[in-house]
């Protein structure tokens, strides 16, 4: 039976006993009902995974002893930076979850001209915390021991200019583009994927991206939803240059 994996943002070391953070402990106790003596896998994003034994299970606390550790690299040889147009509700959650599972190195929510999501600073901060939890859960499920970076939500012009001087392959998804993934001659180690929200990109955004070195790319003759496009693009570049 596969052992449960948990992300815990605390220092972990072999031979040390530690208390599991409250929210994760609550899940262990109330949802999974793990008893004393259960072995679990813990990770904190340092690239290692730690075998741990539950030694105390109280009403609201779990104590574990770290038995061993090992470096387990499940990261792709292809570094993928996903710049995803901000979309409504569960669509954004879906993209972040699935692209984390597929191995992206970073995710940046992007505000575009045709964006229909309006969030003030308070709501945006709550969303960021929510998305971070989705990343943690996706890493638990997929076996990743390194967390992809969740960048702060950025407007289109700023993020395009950020990558302007980077000598990497930069792709912007556009249904009318004449270039397909199979036609790209490069063999990159890093790819930047820019995906629009509902409604795609405005003409001035496409022009600005082209000025800053982004190549327009089509993923077939069909129009993809924003959450499908991000997932398809990530899977496509992983299959072509990564580890799928």
Phi, psi and omega in degrees: 000134182292135179286149176291141177247139181224134171274126178228119183279058179225165178287135181236138179208143181297136178088357183257141172266142180213158179264131180288137177308148191306311184298318180288323178297320179300320179294318179298319186279308190273328183264306183274338179054050181284130180271167172304139181098353178284136174265137179226167174252129177245149172212152182234011178095003181273004179097352179252162169235145190240128174278129184225150180245128176288117182255336176218133174231108181255188183297320182227017183215147176230129176249135179233156172246128181280117185271318184199167177217156174208149175277122182231098184271110177246023180275149181287147173291345178261121177275119183244122174254114181263119175255101191252123176303133183297125182235172187285141166042238188289343179297316179293320177302316182298313181299313182297317180297307187289324180286333170295315178300326182279349170107020178296151180272331178206156178227130177234113173292135186237132175271122183246172184298324183263016181294133181256357181267123179244113182234131173280178186299321181294313180293325179293321178296320178294320178297318181299317177297318179298315180295324179297321178294325177296319178298316179301313181295321180293324176290322176301315184289319189271351179089006179288138177252000175240129183275133171294147180283128173262108182277162178293146178301132188227151177281162188302310184299318182296317183288325177296317179291329179300320182265004185300321184269356180284126180273065180228168178284120182243121184238135175241127184282128183211116185305327183273002182294149180271351184263132174253160183302321182293344182270354181283122186278339185293160173236077191280159171259345179223137178228136173253124180248122179249115186240132182282165174275193176302132181095352176073201183260148173284154180306321181292332177288318177298320179294317180296318179298317179298320179297334183254023169090011177274137177261128178288136185226136177253141175251056176095174185281354182266146177277123182262144171296158183301320181288330176287321183297314180298318179293314181296319181295317179296314179296322181296312181288329175295320180292324184279319186232353186257229187236024175261000000 
